[in-house]
């Protein structure tokens, strides 16, 4: 079965700083999804990456997919307190409907 | 607006009791899922259903049961056989193609008292 490892597990940054979260898969990535979760709430879809080398951006968040390394990175530029939360990656592993998730990265942004 | 509604938001269960968590969607999605989230464990798949009247076990189905009698509804029953039911439960749905992945509900926090 596919496993996703996220790093770091937690991250504390000062407002305005840039940061990167990584998600590495044990198997080939067919589709990689990034979600954000506030504590005690559901997951909010951020973006999906499918092709190697693909890069997508939403506001100050950019995600890239490195197919060869079976890895995706999520980069936040000029972080704000509103970026705080848990970021999770999910991958379909070729099933086209069933997702496996990483354990998440807890981001704290200090004003 | 379309979405997924989970209820209740908080649920308390006495040991030995069965409880049912509700999940309703009006997105016309075919597939629905139940995940359990524990601190440090991430999300683990309990059950999923791709069509009405059909569902499959996920990775941690023991002590849980589901039904899918209607496309809109996918209730989860946590039975007394589940030894450690205290967790945050998330319901999700998806459409074919998975271009947006899953849409998640807001979750139900179950506590055994």
HADDOCK unambig.tbl for C-alpha pairs under 7 A between the chains (distance, minus, plus):
assign (segid A and resid 33 and name CA) (segid B and resid 101 and name CA) 6.77 0.50 0.50
assign (segid A and resid 41 and name CA) (segid B and resid 106 and name CA) 4.95 0.50 0.50
assign (segid A and resid 41 and name CA) (segid B and resid 107 and name CA) 6.08 0.50 0.50
assign (segid A and resid 42 and name CA) (segid B and resid 90 and name CA) 6.90 0.50 0.50
assign (segid A and resid 42 and name CA) (segid B and resid 104 and name CA) 5.72 0.50 0.50
assign (segid A and resid 42 and name CA) (segid B and resid 105 and name CA) 5.52 0.50 0.50
assign (segid A and resid 42 and name CA) (segid B and resid 106 and name CA) 4.10 0.50 0.50
assign (segid A and resid 42 and name CA) (segid B and resid 107 and name CA) 5.71 0.50 0.50
assign (segid A and resid 43 and name CA) (segid B and resid 104 and name CA) 5.81 0.50 0.50
assign (segid A and resid 48 and name CA) (segid B and resid 100 and name CA) 6.79 0.50 0.50
assign (segid A and resid 96 and name CA) (segid B and resid 97 and name CA) 6.74 0.50 0.50
assign (segid A and resid 96 and name CA) (segid B and resid 98 and name CA) 6.65 0.50 0.50
assign (segid A and resid 97 and name CA) (segid B and resid 98 and name CA) 6.42 0.50 0.50
assign (segid A and resid 101 and name CA) (segid B and resid 42 and name CA) 6.73 0.50 0.50
assign (segid A and resid 101 and name CA) (segid B and resid 43 and name CA) 6.03 0.50 0.50
assign (segid A and resid 102 and name CA) (segid B and resid 42 and name CA) 6.08 0.50 0.50
assign (segid A and resid 103 and name CA) (segid B and resid 40 and name CA) 6.36 0.50 0.50
assign (segid A and resid 103 and name CA) (segid B and resid 41 and name CA) 5.68 0.50 0.50
assign (segid A and resid 103 and name CA) (segid B and resid 42 and name CA) 3.82 0.50 0.50
assign (segid A and resid 103 and name CA) (segid B and resid 43 and name CA) 6.97 0.50 0.50
assign (segid A and resid 104 and name CA) (segid B and resid 42 and name CA) 6.30 0.50 0.50
